[in-house]
């Protein structure tokens, strides 16, 4: 089977954990921050895991990470 190319856009957005789960950063944290509460902004800094519904698709984009 030929080598697969990594989707470079996906590689910059996702990373794998030691157990093979896919880590992502949360959305809505880049601008218009004045109207968002401190609590909400603090929660947005934390990383999250990719949902199981999208996991197979994302893993196909980052085969070697």
PDB file of N, H, CA, C and O in Angstrom:
ATOM      1  N   UNK A   1       0.837  -1.182   0.000  1.00  0.00           N
ATOM      2  CA  UNK A   1       0.000   0.000   0.000  1.00  0.00           C
ATOM      3  C   UNK A   1       0.885   1.250   0.000  1.00  0.00           C
ATOM      4  O   UNK A   1       1.873   1.295   0.733  1.00  0.00           O
ATOM      5  N   UNK A   2       0.552   2.263  -0.807  1.00  0.00           N
ATOM      6  H   UNK A   2      -0.251   2.226  -1.402  1.00  0.00           H
ATOM      7  CA  UNK A   2       1.398   3.453  -0.861  1.00  0.00           C
ATOM      8  C   UNK A   2       1.312   4.282   0.420  1.00  0.00           C
ATOM      9  O   UNK A   2       0.384   4.149   1.218  1.00  0.00           O
ATOM     10  N   UNK A   3       2.320   5.144   0.582  1.00  0.00           N
ATOM     11  H   UNK A   3       3.074   5.253  -0.066  1.00  0.00           H
ATOM     12  CA  UNK A   3       2.319   6.040   1.732  1.00  0.00           C
ATOM     13  C   UNK A   3       1.177   7.040   1.587  1.00  0.00           C
ATOM     14  O   UNK A   3       0.755   7.369   0.478  1.00  0.00           O
ATOM     15  N   UNK A   4       0.690   7.511   2.721  1.00  0.00           N
ATOM     16  H   UNK A   4       1.032   7.243   3.622  1.00  0.00           H
ATOM     17  CA  UNK A   4      -0.374   8.513   2.725  1.00  0.00           C
ATOM     18  C   UNK A   4       0.218   9.865   3.082  1.00  0.00           C
ATOM     19  O   UNK A   4       1.130   9.955   3.904  1.00  0.00           O
ATOM     20  N   UNK A   5      -0.301  10.909   2.466  1.00  0.00           N
ATOM     21  H   UNK A   5      -1.041  10.836   1.798  1.00  0.00           H
ATOM     22  CA  UNK A   5       0.158  12.242   2.810  1.00  0.00           C
ATOM     23  C   UNK A   5      -0.660  12.752   3.988  1.00  0.00           C
ATOM     24  O   UNK A   5      -1.873  12.554   4.052  1.00  0.00           O
ATOM     25  N   UNK A   6       0.023  13.411   4.915  1.00  0.00           N
ATOM     26  H   UNK A   6       1.009  13.571   4.863  1.00  0.00           H
ATOM     27  CA  UNK A   6      -0.653  14.029   6.046  1.00  0.00           C
ATOM     28  C   UNK A   6      -1.307  15.322   5.575  1.00  0.00           C
ATOM     29  O   UNK A   6      -0.691  16.098   4.843  1.00  0.00           O
ATOM     30  N   UNK A   7      -2.527  15.555   5.980  1.00  0.00           N
ATOM     31  H   UNK A   7      -3.027  14.925   6.574  1.00  0.00           H
ATOM     32  CA  UNK A   7      -3.222  16.806   5.691  1.00  0.00           C
ATOM     33  C   UNK A   7      -2.624  17.867   6.603  1.00  0.00           C
ATOM     34  O   UNK A   7      -2.855  17.848   7.812  1.00  0.00           O
ATOM     35  N   UNK A   8      -1.859  18.793   6.034  1.00  0.00           N
ATOM     36  H   UNK A   8      -1.672  18.809   5.051  1.00  0.00           H
ATOM     37  CA  UNK A   8      -1.082  19.733   6.839  1.00  0.00           C
ATOM     38  C   UNK A   8      -1.974  20.667   7.662  1.00  0.00           C
ATOM     39  O   UNK A   8      -1.592  21.069   8.761  1.00  0.00           O
ATOM     40  N   UNK A   9      -3.139  21.011   7.153  1.00  0.00           N
ATOM     41  H   UNK A   9      -3.450  20.685   6.261  1.00  0.00           H
ATOM     42  CA  UNK A   9      -4.060  21.847   7.917  1.00  0.00           C
ATOM     43  C   UNK A   9      -4.550  21.132   9.161  1.00  0.00           C
ATOM     44  O   UNK A   9      -4.672  21.732  10.229  1.00  0.00           O
ATOM     45  N   UNK A  10      -4.832  19.842   9.015  1.00  0.00           N
ATOM     46  H   UNK A  10      -4.734  19.354   8.147  1.00  0.00           H
ATOM     47  CA  UNK A  10      -5.299  19.031  10.141  1.00  0.00           C
ATOM     48  C   UNK A  10      -4.173  18.796  11.137  1.00  0.00           C
ATOM     49  O   UNK A  10      -4.408  18.766  12.345  1.00  0.00           O
ATOM     50  N   UNK A  11      -2.953  18.629  10.638  1.00  0.00           N
ATOM     51  H   UNK A  11      -2.762  18.654   9.656  1.00  0.00           H
ATOM     52  CA  UNK A  11      -1.802  18.374  11.506  1.00  0.00           C
ATOM     53  C   UNK A  11      -1.547  19.536  12.454  1.00  0.00           C
ATOM     54  O   UNK A  11      -1.068  19.343  13.572  1.00  0.00           O
ATOM     55  N   UNK A  12      -1.873  20.750  12.001  1.00  0.00           N
ATOM     56  H   UNK A  12      -2.262  20.907  11.093  1.00  0.00           H
ATOM     57  CA  UNK A  12      -1.676  21.936  12.833  1.00  0.00           C
ATOM     58  C   UNK A  12      -2.781  22.095  13.872  1.00  0.00           C
ATOM     59  O   UNK A  12      -2.608  22.809  14.860  1.00  0.00           O
ATOM     60  N   UNK A  13      -3.916  21.431  13.653  1.00  0.00           N
ATOM     61  H   UNK A  13      -4.057  20.851  12.850  1.00  0.00           H
ATOM     62  CA  UNK A  13      -5.065  21.601  14.542  1.00  0.00           C
ATOM     63  C   UNK A  13      -5.276  20.452  15.529  1.00  0.00           C
ATOM     64  O   UNK A  13      -5.886  20.637  16.583  1.00  0.00           O
ATOM     65  N   UNK A  14      -4.779  19.285  15.190  1.00  0.00           N
ATOM     66  H   UNK A  14      -4.284  19.135  14.334  1.00  0.00           H
ATOM     67  CA  UNK A  14      -5.010  18.104  16.021  1.00  0.00           C
ATOM     68  C   UNK A  14      -3.701  17.448  16.427  1.00  0.00           C
ATOM     69  O   UNK A  14      -2.702  17.544  15.715  1.00  0.00           O
ATOM     70  N   UNK A  15      -3.710  16.780  17.575  1.00  0.00           N
ATOM     71  H   UNK A  15      -4.522  16.702  18.154  1.00  0.00           H
ATOM     72  CA  UNK A  15      -2.566  15.972  17.990  1.00  0.00           C
ATOM     73  C   UNK A  15      -3.088  14.726  18.678  1.00  0.00           C
ATOM     74  O   UNK A  15      -4.206  14.699  19.193  1.00  0.00           O
ATOM     75  N   UNK A  16      -2.256  13.695  18.677  1.00  0.00           N
ATOM     76  H   UNK A  16      -1.348  13.717  18.259  1.00  0.00           H
ATOM     77  CA  UNK A  16      -2.661  12.428  19.265  1.00  0.00           C
ATOM     78  C   UNK A  16      -2.190  12.325  20.706  1.00  0.00           C
ATOM     79  O   UNK A  16      -1.109  12.803  21.048  1.00  0.00           O
ATOM     80  N   UNK A  17      -3.006  11.698  21.553  1.00  0.00           N
ATOM     81  H   UNK A  17      -3.884  11.310  21.276  1.00  0.00           H
ATOM     82  CA  UNK A  17      -2.602  11.415  22.924  1.00  0.00           C
ATOM     83  C   UNK A  17      -1.890  10.068  22.932  1.00  0.00           C
ATOM     84  O   UNK A  17      -1.849   9.375  21.916  1.00  0.00           O
ATOM     85  N   UNK A  18      -1.336   9.706  24.067  1.00  0.00           N
ATOM     86  H   UNK A  18      -1.370  10.270  24.892  1.00  0.00           H
ATOM     87  CA  UNK A  18      -0.605   8.437  24.186  1.00  0.00           C
ATOM     88  C   UNK A  18      -1.514   7.234  23.937  1.00  0.00           C
ATOM     89  O   UNK A  18      -1.051   6.193  23.469  1.00  0.00           O
ATOM     90  N   UNK A  19      -2.791   7.370  24.243  1.00  0.00           N
ATOM     91  H   UNK A  19      -3.168   8.215  24.622  1.00  0.00           H
ATOM     92  CA  UNK A  19      -3.739   6.265  24.067  1.00  0.00           C
ATOM     93  C   UNK A  19      -4.381   6.241  22.682  1.00  0.00           C
ATOM     94  O   UNK A  19      -5.243   5.406  22.408  1.00  0.00           O
ATOM     95  N   UNK A  20      -3.961   7.157  21.811  1.00  0.00           N
ATOM     96  H   UNK A  20      -3.260   7.836  22.034  1.00  0.00           H
ATOM     97  CA  UNK A  20      -4.488   7.164  20.446  1.00  0.00           C
ATOM     98  C   UNK A  20      -5.723   8.004  20.251  1.00  0.00           C
ATOM     99  O   UNK A  20      -6.327   7.980  19.179  1.00  0.00           O
ATOM    100  N   UNK A  21      -6.113   8.750  21.274  1.00  0.00           N
ATOM    101  H   UNK A  21      -5.623   8.769  22.146  1.00  0.00           H
ATOM    102  CA  UNK A  21      -7.245   9.660  21.124  1.00  0.00           C
ATOM    103  C   UNK A  21      -6.737  10.929  20.438  1.00  0.00           C
ATOM    104  O   UNK A  21      -5.536  11.201  20.435  1.00  0.00           O
ATOM    105  N   UNK A  22      -7.652  11.697  19.860  1.00  0.00           N
ATOM    106  H   UNK A  22      -8.627  11.475  19.862  1.00  0.00           H
ATOM    107  CA  UNK A  22      -7.252  12.905  19.148  1.00  0.00           C
ATOM    108  C   UNK A  22      -7.641  14.133  19.956  1.00  0.00           C
ATOM    109  O   UNK A  22      -8.794  14.299  20.354  1.00  0.00           O
ATOM    110  N   UNK A  23      -6.649  14.990  20.189  1.00  0.00           N
ATOM    111  H   UNK A  23      -5.713  14.855  19.866  1.00  0.00           H
ATOM    112  CA  UNK A  23      -6.838  16.195  20.980  1.00  0.00           C
ATOM    113  C   UNK A  23      -7.075  17.371  20.046  1.00  0.00           C
ATOM    114  O   UNK A  23      -6.485  17.447  18.969  1.00  0.00           O
ATOM    115  N   UNK A  24      -7.940  18.285  20.463  1.00  0.00           N
ATOM    116  H   UNK A  24      -8.420  18.223  21.338  1.00  0.00           H
ATOM    117  CA  UNK A  24      -8.218  19.485  19.670  1.00  0.00           C
ATOM    118  C   UNK A  24      -8.305  20.679  20.597  1.00  0.00           C
ATOM    119  O   UNK A  24      -8.471  20.526  21.807  1.00  0.00           O
ATOM    120  N   UNK A  25      -8.193  21.869  20.027  1.00  0.00           N
ATOM    121  H   UNK A  25      -8.058  21.994  19.044  1.00  0.00           H
ATOM    122  CA  UNK A  25      -8.399  23.075  20.830  1.00  0.00           C
ATOM    123  C   UNK A  25      -9.820  23.557  20.602  1.00  0.00           C
ATOM    124  O   UNK A  25     -10.426  23.265  19.571  1.00  0.00           O
ATOM    125  N   UNK A  26     -10.345  24.289  21.558  1.00  0.00           N
ATOM    126  H   UNK A  26      -9.853  24.526  22.396  1.00  0.00           H
ATOM    127  CA  UNK A  26     -11.730  24.741  21.476  1.00  0.00           C
ATOM    128  C   UNK A  26     -11.868  25.979  20.603  1.00  0.00           C
ATOM    129  O   UNK A  26     -10.929  26.764  20.470  1.00  0.00           O
ATOM    130  N   UNK A  27     -13.030  26.148  20.015  1.00  0.00           N
ATOM    131  H   UNK A  27     -13.793  25.511  20.122  1.00  0.00           H
ATOM    132  CA  UNK A  27     -13.317  27.285  19.147  1.00  0.00           C
ATOM    133  C   UNK A  27     -13.821  28.473  19.968  1.00  0.00           C
ATOM    134  O   UNK A  27     -14.061  28.355  21.169  1.00  0.00           O
ATOM    135  N   UNK A  28     -13.975  29.604  19.308  1.00  0.00           N
ATOM    136  H   UNK A  28     -13.780  29.699  18.331  1.00  0.00           H
ATOM    137  CA  UNK A  28     -14.547  30.842  19.870  1.00  0.00           C
ATOM    138  C   UNK A  28     -13.644  31.519  20.904  1.00  0.00           C
ATOM    139  O   UNK A  28     -14.142  32.211  21.792  1.00  0.00           O
ATOM    140  N   UNK A  29     -12.325  31.332  20.801  1.00  0.00           N
ATOM    141  H   UNK A  29     -11.920  30.771  20.079  1.00  0.00           H
ATOM    142  CA  UNK A  29     -11.428  31.933  21.782  1.00  0.00           C
ATOM    143  C   UNK A  29     -10.461  32.941  21.165  1.00  0.00           C
ATOM    144  O   UNK A  29      -9.523  33.376  21.832  1.00  0.00           O
ATOM    145  N   UNK A  30     -10.670  33.318  19.916  1.00  0.00           N
ATOM    146  H   UNK A  30     -11.433  32.965  19.374  1.00  0.00           H
ATOM    147  CA  UNK A  30      -9.667  34.141  19.242  1.00  0.00           C
ATOM    148  C   UNK A  30      -9.977  35.640  19.197  1.00  0.00           C
ATOM    149  O   UNK A  30      -9.049  36.448  19.230  1.00  0.00           O
ATOM    150  N   UNK A  31     -11.226  36.027  19.125  1.00  0.00           N
ATOM    151  H   UNK A  31     -11.979  35.371  19.099  1.00  0.00           H
ATOM    152  CA  UNK A  31     -11.540  37.456  19.078  1.00  0.00           C
ATOM    153  C   UNK A  31     -12.923  37.698  19.677  1.00  0.00           C
ATOM    154  O   UNK A  31     -13.635  36.757  20.027  1.00  0.00           O
ATOM    155  N   UNK A  32     -13.290  38.970  19.789  1.00  0.00           N
ATOM    156  H   UNK A  32     -12.712  39.735  19.505  1.00  0.00           H
ATOM    157  CA  UNK A  32     -14.519  39.406  20.471  1.00  0.00           C
ATOM    158  C   UNK A  32     -14.554  38.809  21.884  1.00  0.00           C
ATOM    159  O   UNK A  32     -15.527  38.170  22.283  1.00  0.00           O
ATOM    160  N   UNK A  33     -13.477  39.035  22.620  1.00  0.00           N
ATOM    161  H   UNK A  33     -12.686  39.554  22.296  1.00  0.00           H
ATOM    162  CA  UNK A  33     -13.342  38.431  23.943  1.00  0.00           C
ATOM    163  C   UNK A  33     -13.913  39.308  25.062  1.00  0.00           C
ATOM    164  O   UNK A  33     -14.080  38.842  26.188  1.00  0.00           O
ATOM    165  N   UNK A  34     -14.210  40.567  24.759  1.00  0.00           N
ATOM    166  H   UNK A  34     -14.075  40.946  23.843  1.00  0.00           H
ATOM    167  CA  UNK A  34     -14.675  41.471  25.815  1.00  0.00           C
ATOM    168  C   UNK A  34     -16.055  41.098  26.351  1.00  0.00           C
ATOM    169  O   UNK A  34     -16.342  41.303  27.530  1.00  0.00           O
ATOM    170  N   UNK A  35     -16.897  40.558  25.496  1.00  0.00           N
ATOM    171  H   UNK A  35     -16.664  40.392  24.538  1.00  0.00           H
ATOM    172  CA  UNK A  35     -18.243  40.211  25.951  1.00  0.00           C
ATOM    173  C   UNK A  35     -18.333  38.815  26.568  1.00  0.00           C
ATOM    174  O   UNK A  35     -19.371  38.442  27.115  1.00  0.00           O
ATOM    175  N   UNK A  36     -17.253  38.049  26.482  1.00  0.00           N
ATOM    176  H   UNK A  36     -16.410  38.352  26.038  1.00  0.00           H
ATOM    177  CA  UNK A  36     -17.243  36.707  27.069  1.00  0.00           C
ATOM    178  C   UNK A  36     -16.741  36.781  28.504  1.00  0.00           C
ATOM    179  O   UNK A  36     -15.832  37.550  28.817  1.00  0.00           O
ATOM    180  N   UNK A  37     -17.334  35.986  29.356  1.00  0.00           N
ATOM    181  H   UNK A  37     -18.073  35.361  29.101  1.00  0.00           H
ATOM    182  CA  UNK A  37     -16.954  36.017  30.771  1.00  0.00           C
ATOM    183  C   UNK A  37     -15.576  35.393  30.964  1.00  0.00           C
ATOM    184  O   UNK A  37     -15.118  34.598  30.144  1.00  0.00           O
ATOM    185  N   UNK A  38     -14.925  35.768  32.062  1.00  0.00           N
ATOM    186  H   UNK A  38     -15.297  36.414  32.729  1.00  0.00           H
ATOM    187  CA  UNK A  38     -13.603  35.223  32.382  1.00  0.00           C
ATOM    188  C   UNK A  38     -13.669  33.718  32.533  1.00  0.00           C
ATOM    189  O   UNK A  38     -12.771  33.000  32.094  1.00  0.00           O
ATOM    190  N   UNK A  39     -14.728  33.248  33.152  1.00  0.00           N
ATOM    191  H   UNK A  39     -15.457  33.832  33.508  1.00  0.00           H
ATOM    192  CA  UNK A  39     -14.913  31.812  33.360  1.00  0.00           C
ATOM    193  C   UNK A  39     -14.994  31.079  32.018  1.00  0.00           C
ATOM    194  O   UNK A  39     -14.402  30.015  31.839  1.00  0.00           O
ATOM    195  N   UNK A  40     -15.726  31.660  31.099  1.00  0.00           N
ATOM    196  H   UNK A  40     -16.207  32.524  31.244  1.00  0.00           H
ATOM    197  CA  UNK A  40     -15.892  31.050  29.779  1.00  0.00           C
ATOM    198  C   UNK A  40     -14.571  31.031  29.006  1.00  0.00           C
ATOM    199  O   UNK A  40     -14.228  30.032  28.374  1.00  0.00           O
ATOM    200  N   UNK A  41     -13.831  32.150  29.065  1.00  0.00           N
ATOM    201  H   UNK A  41     -14.110  32.961  29.579  1.00  0.00           H
ATOM    202  CA  UNK A  41     -12.551  32.233  28.369  1.00  0.00           C
ATOM    203  C   UNK A  41     -11.534  31.257  28.947  1.00  0.00           C
ATOM    204  O   UNK A  41     -10.735  30.675  28.212  1.00  0.00           O
ATOM    205  N   UNK A  42     -11.568  31.082  30.254  1.00  0.00           N
ATOM    206  H   UNK A  42     -12.217  31.554  30.850  1.00  0.00           H
ATOM    207  CA  UNK A  42     -10.661  30.155  30.931  1.00  0.00           C
ATOM    208  C   UNK A  42     -10.957  28.716  30.492  1.00  0.00           C
ATOM    209  O   UNK A  42     -10.041  27.921  30.284  1.00  0.00           O
ATOM    210  N   UNK A  43     -12.232  28.399  30.355  1.00  0.00           N
ATOM    211  H   UNK A  43     -12.976  29.045  30.524  1.00  0.00           H
ATOM    212  CA  UNK A  43     -12.644  27.062  29.923  1.00  0.00           C
ATOM    213  C   UNK A  43     -12.256  26.804  28.464  1.00  0.00           C
ATOM    214  O   UNK A  43     -11.964  25.671  28.083  1.00  0.00           O
ATOM    215  N   UNK A  44     -12.257  27.852  27.665  1.00  0.00           N
ATOM    216  H   UNK A  44     -12.494  28.772  27.975  1.00  0.00           H
ATOM    217  CA  UNK A  44     -11.907  27.710  26.252  1.00  0.00           C
ATOM    218  C   UNK A  44     -10.420  27.443  26.044  1.00  0.00           C
ATOM    219  O   UNK A  44     -10.019  26.937  24.996  1.00  0.00           O
ATOM    220  N   UNK A  45      -9.600  27.783  27.046  1.00  0.00           N
ATOM    221  H   UNK A  45      -9.926  28.194  27.897  1.00  0.00           H
ATOM    222  CA  UNK A  45      -8.155  27.526  26.942  1.00  0.00           C
ATOM    223  C   UNK A  45      -7.820  26.049  27.033  1.00  0.00           C
ATOM    224  O   UNK A  45      -6.817  25.598  26.480  1.00  0.00           O
ATOM    225  N   UNK A  46      -8.655  25.301  27.728  1.00  0.00           N
ATOM    226  H   UNK A  46      -9.470  25.667  28.178  1.00  0.00           H
ATOM    227  CA  UNK A  46      -8.399  23.872  27.908  1.00  0.00           C
ATOM    228  C   UNK A  46      -8.580  23.131  26.595  1.00  0.00           C
ATOM    229  O   UNK A  46      -9.366  23.546  25.744  1.00  0.00           O
ATOM    230  N   UNK A  47      -7.860  22.045  26.433  1.00  0.00           N
ATOM    231  H   UNK A  47      -7.221  21.708  27.124  1.00  0.00           H
ATOM    232  CA  UNK A  47      -8.019  21.239  25.224  1.00  0.00           C
ATOM    233  C   UNK A  47      -9.183  20.271  25.413  1.00  0.00           C
ATOM    234  O   UNK A  47      -9.619  20.006  26.533  1.00  0.00           O
ATOM    235  N   UNK A  48      -9.666  19.757  24.305  1.00  0.00           N
ATOM    236  H   UNK A  48      -9.312  19.973  23.395  1.00  0.00           H
ATOM    237  CA  UNK A  48     -10.780  18.806  24.339  1.00  0.00           C
ATOM    238  C   UNK A  48     -10.436  17.641  23.425  1.00  0.00           C
ATOM    239  O   UNK A  48      -9.467  17.700  22.667  1.00  0.00           O
ATOM    240  N   UNK A  49     -11.223  16.597  23.497  1.00  0.00           N
ATOM    241  H   UNK A  49     -12.010  16.549  24.112  1.00  0.00           H
ATOM    242  CA  UNK A  49     -11.034  15.440  22.628  1.00  0.00           C
ATOM    243  C   UNK A  49     -12.026  15.492  21.476  1.00  0.00           C
ATOM    244  O   UNK A  49     -13.142  15.993  21.621  1.00  0.00           O
ATOM    245  N   UNK A  50     -11.609  14.975  20.345  1.00  0.00           N
ATOM    246  H   UNK A  50     -10.703  14.568  20.227  1.00  0.00           H
ATOM    247  CA  UNK A  50     -12.483  14.926  19.179  1.00  0.00           C
ATOM    248  C   UNK A  50     -13.595  13.910  19.446  1.00  0.00           C
ATOM    249  O   UNK A  50     -13.339  12.830  19.977  1.00  0.00           O
ATOM    250  N   UNK A  51     -14.811  14.255  19.081  1.00  0.00           N
ATOM    251  H   UNK A  51     -15.019  15.133  18.649  1.00  0.00           H
ATOM    252  CA  UNK A  51     -15.967  13.394  19.278  1.00  0.00           C
ATOM    253  C   UNK A  51     -15.831  12.114  18.455  1.00  0.00           C
ATOM    254  O   UNK A  51     -15.235  12.113  17.378  1.00  0.00           O
ATOM    255  N   UNK A  52     -16.388  11.034  18.978  1.00  0.00           N
ATOM    256  H   UNK A  52     -16.872  11.035  19.853  1.00  0.00           H
ATOM    257  CA  UNK A  52     -16.269   9.732  18.310  1.00  0.00           C
ATOM    258  C   UNK A  52     -16.902   9.727  16.919  1.00  0.00           C
ATOM    259  O   UNK A  52     -16.514   8.930  16.064  1.00  0.00           O
ATOM    260  N   UNK A  53     -17.872  10.610  16.688  1.00  0.00           N
ATOM    261  H   UNK A  53     -18.188  11.257  17.382  1.00  0.00           H
ATOM    262  CA  UNK A  53     -18.518  10.690  15.382  1.00  0.00           C
ATOM    263  C   UNK A  53     -17.551  11.171  14.304  1.00  0.00           C
ATOM    264  O   UNK A  53     -17.689  10.801  13.138  1.00  0.00           O
ATOM    265  N   UNK A  54     -16.564  11.999  14.687  1.00  0.00           N
ATOM    266  H   UNK A  54     -16.452  12.300  15.634  1.00  0.00           H
ATOM    267  CA  UNK A  54     -15.610  12.558  13.731  1.00  0.00           C
ATOM    268  C   UNK A  54     -14.233  11.910  13.786  1.00  0.00           C
ATOM    269  O   UNK A  54     -13.359  12.239  12.984  1.00  0.00           O
ATOM    270  N   UNK A  55     -14.035  10.998  14.721  1.00  0.00           N
ATOM    271  H   UNK A  55     -14.744  10.731  15.373  1.00  0.00           H
ATOM    272  CA  UNK A  55     -12.716  10.448  15.000  1.00  0.00           C
ATOM    273  C   UNK A  55     -12.093   9.725  13.801  1.00  0.00           C
ATOM    274  O   UNK A  55     -10.922   9.945  13.492  1.00  0.00           O
ATOM    275  N   UNK A  56     -12.846   8.885  13.141  1.00  0.00           N
ATOM    276  H   UNK A  56     -13.798   8.707  13.392  1.00  0.00           H
ATOM    277  CA  UNK A  56     -12.330   8.102  12.014  1.00  0.00           C
ATOM    278  C   UNK A  56     -11.865   9.022  10.884  1.00  0.00           C
ATOM    279  O   UNK A  56     -10.817   8.799  10.278  1.00  0.00           O
ATOM    280  N   UNK A  57     -12.649  10.044  10.616  1.00  0.00           N
ATOM    281  H   UNK A  57     -13.500  10.226  11.109  1.00  0.00           H
ATOM    282  CA  UNK A  57     -12.345  11.006   9.556  1.00  0.00           C
ATOM    283  C   UNK A  57     -11.058  11.779   9.856  1.00  0.00           C
ATOM    284  O   UNK A  57     -10.223  11.970   8.972  1.00  0.00           O
ATOM    285  N   UNK A  58     -10.904  12.216  11.096  1.00  0.00           N
ATOM    286  H   UNK A  58     -11.583  12.061  11.814  1.00  0.00           H
ATOM    287  CA  UNK A  58      -9.726  12.985  11.491  1.00  0.00           C
ATOM    288  C   UNK A  58      -8.487  12.109  11.487  1.00  0.00           C
ATOM    289  O   UNK A  58      -7.428  12.549  11.040  1.00  0.00           O
ATOM    290  N   UNK A  59      -8.591  10.884  11.973  1.00  0.00           N
ATOM    291  H   UNK A  59      -9.451  10.526  12.337  1.00  0.00           H
ATOM    292  CA  UNK A  59      -7.438   9.969  12.000  1.00  0.00           C
ATOM    293  C   UNK A  59      -6.943   9.655  10.603  1.00  0.00           C
ATOM    294  O   UNK A  59      -5.756   9.388  10.413  1.00  0.00           O
ATOM    295  N   UNK A  60      -7.835   9.684   9.620  1.00  0.00           N
ATOM    296  H   UNK A  60      -8.799   9.902   9.774  1.00  0.00           H
ATOM    297  CA  UNK A  60      -7.427   9.452   8.234  1.00  0.00           C
ATOM    298  C   UNK A  60      -6.595  10.624   7.715  1.00  0.00           C
ATOM    299  O   UNK A  60      -5.728  10.440   6.861  1.00  0.00           O
ATOM    300  N   UNK A  61      -6.857  11.827   8.227  1.00  0.00           N
ATOM    301  H   UNK A  61      -7.561  11.976   8.921  1.00  0.00           H
ATOM    302  CA  UNK A  61      -6.118  13.015   7.785  1.00  0.00           C
ATOM    303  C   UNK A  61      -4.725  13.092   8.415  1.00  0.00           C
ATOM    304  O   UNK A  61      -3.812  13.684   7.838  1.00  0.00           O
ATOM    305  N   UNK A  62      -4.564  12.491   9.604  1.00  0.00           N
ATOM    306  H   UNK A  62      -5.305  12.010  10.073  1.00  0.00           H
ATOM    307  CA  UNK A  62      -3.262  12.553  10.292  1.00  0.00           C
ATOM    308  C   UNK A  62      -2.744  11.136  10.570  1.00  0.00           C
ATOM    309  O   UNK A  62      -2.679  10.728  11.730  1.00  0.00           O
ATOM    310  N   UNK A  63      -2.373  10.378   9.528  1.00  0.00           N
ATOM    311  H   UNK A  63      -2.426  10.709   8.586  1.00  0.00           H
ATOM    312  CA  UNK A  63      -2.031   8.975   9.724  1.00  0.00           C
ATOM    313  C   UNK A  63      -0.751   8.724  10.515  1.00  0.00           C
ATOM    314  O   UNK A  63      -0.629   7.677  11.150  1.00  0.00           O
ATOM    315  N   UNK A  64       0.210   9.654  10.496  1.00  0.00           N
ATOM    316  H   UNK A  64       0.110  10.505   9.980  1.00  0.00           H
ATOM    317  CA  UNK A  64       1.506   9.371  11.111  1.00  0.00           C
ATOM    318  C   UNK A  64       1.820  10.213  12.333  1.00  0.00           C
ATOM    319  O   UNK A  64       2.936  10.144  12.849  1.00  0.00           O
ATOM    320  N   UNK A  65       0.877  11.001  12.807  1.00  0.00           N
ATOM    321  H   UNK A  65      -0.029  11.057  12.388  1.00  0.00           H
ATOM    322  CA  UNK A  65       1.145  11.844  13.994  1.00  0.00           C
ATOM    323  C   UNK A  65       1.072  11.029  15.258  1.00  0.00           C
ATOM    324  O   UNK A  65       1.268  11.563  16.350  1.00  0.00           O
TER     325      UNK A  65
END
